[in-house]
Every structure is written in C-alpha cells, then in structure tokens.
C-alpha cells in the first residue's frame, strides 16, 4: 500500500471555509453517553446532532406549574394539591362516593397508621 503524501511544515492547515457552528467539548459519563446514543439511534441521527436536539428540547421546555421546591408550605394547601393530583389518577368511571373514599384514604392514610402520624394530635388516654 502506498504511503500518503507528506505535508510540508510550512504549508498551513486548511479548514473548510463554510460557516460552521462553534465546537464545544463537554465531559459526559458513559451512562449518559449510552443513553444519548440510544436516543440518537431511535431518532436516526448522529450523537452530536442528538446532543444539540436534546439541549434545545431542554431549554425550550416550560417549567411545571408547581415545582417541588416551590410547593406551598400550608398543610391545607398541600392536602388540596395532593387531592387534586390523586383525583386525576383515579378511574373516572367510579361513582362519586367511591372516588371520594379512595381519595380520602390515599390522602389521610389507613386508620391503622393514624397513631404513627406526627402531624396529627396524639389521642388522649
């Protein structure tokens, strides 16, 4: 096999003159790299394009209405928020009384644990 021609030391390195985006190097764990590669393969693109697409998706995502860090501190508000979330998960075909019973049981917990709850007053003996 013939050797490739040697470059002269005084010859400048030629770069493509087309307008290109900046190249950025990032440190990514092997686990994250494999997840990016799987996502890229599922979407029919190469890793660098997948990284750009995922970053754009992340930056364009809207924050949720109530983030965990910004949750209200009032116990009544927390209970109402939990009831609202649970009601969205419960089967809508159930009768209203059964839906309310299930929501109450999920929010308040089973009666056998009421003695263990720290947020309830202790029963008088």
N, C-alpha and C positions, 0 to 999 in steps of 0.2 A: 504494500500500500504506500503510495507516495506521501511524503511529508507535506503539510500545508506550508504555503509560503510564509517566511518570517517577516515580521513588521519591522520597519526601521525605527530606531529610537527617536528620531526627530520628527516622525510622522504623527500628527495629532490623532486622537481617538475621535472618530466620527459618531455623532449621535443623530438619531432621526430628527429632522427639523420640524416635524409636525407638532402641533400644540398638544401637550400631554399633561395629565394631572400630576400633581406632586406625588412622590413616592414616600410613604411613611412606614417605618418599621415599628412593629408592636410585639410585645412579649405575650404569648398565649400558651396556656397549658396544653398538654397533649389531649386531655379530655375535651377541652373546649375546641381544639383544632379538629378532633374527630367528629364532634357534633356539627361544626361548621361544614366540614367535608360532606357529611351525610346530607345536610340541608342543601348544599350546593348540588350534589348529585341528584337529589329529588327534584330540584328546580332546573336541572340541565344547564348549569353554569360552572365556571371555574371558581376556585377558592377566593381569589382577590375580588371578583365581582360579587360573590356571595357576602363577603365581609362588608363591602360597600352597601349592598342592598339591606343587610341586617342593621347596619348602623343608621341608614336612612329611615328604616321602619321604626327603630327605637326612638330616634329623635322626633319623628312625626307623630308618635303615639301621644294621645291625650292622657293627662293624669286622671286617675279614677276620681269619682265624686267624693269619696271619703277614704283617705289613705289611713293605714293603721296608725301612723304617727300623729295624725290629726283627728283621731277618734274623740268624740265628746267625753268628758270626764264625769258627767252627771249620770248616776246609776239608772234613772228613769229613761234618759235618752238612750243609754246603752241597751236597755231592755227593749225599748221600742225599735231600735235599729236591728237588734237580733231577731225580734218577732217579724219584722219586715223581710229580712233575709230568709228566714225559715219558711215564711208563707209562700215565697217564690219557689221553694223547693218541693213543697208538699203537693201531692196529687190534687189537681183542681176538681176532679170528678167526685171527691168525697163530700158527704153532707157537711154543712157549715159547722154543726156542733162537733163532729168528729175532727174536722180541721182545727178548730179552736182547742179541743182537748189535746191534740198532738202538739200544737204549738206551745201550749202552756206546759206540757210535760217536758218538752225539749228545752224551754227557756228556764223553767224553775227546777228541773231535775226530778228524779224519782223521789218519793217521800222517804224512802229508807236512808237517803243521804242528807236529809234536811238537818240532822243533828251535827253533821260534819261541816256544814257550810259556815264560813267565817263572816259572811255578810249579813246573816240573819241573827236576830237576838236569840240568846240562849233561852230555852224553856225554863220556867221557874219550877223548882222541885219542892 
